[in-house]
Amino acid sequence: MSTIELKNIITEHLSHIDDVSFLNAIKTIIESKASLGTYELNDYQKNRINLARLQLKKRQTITHEDLQKEIDLWLSSK
């Protein structure tokens, strides 16, 4: 199926949908793809993501509450 055919099918289906939440979600997806294109991560970003995944696997995590306490402590020491 060609790109043009897919666009036509999607447009036809969208014209029959009245769900505002769904249409807003589709709009967000389309805007992010149309305006940004494909985002390329640099090596540093890829390494940080891999490190975070490893920490998650090892259960080296912190609760949101504990993180907030650390942030508050850090901000109060400035």
Secondary structure, DSSP 8 states (H G I E B T S, - for coil): --HHHHHHHHHHHHTT---HHHHHHHHHHHHHHHHH------HHHHHHHHHHHHHHHTT----HHHHHHHHHHHHHT-
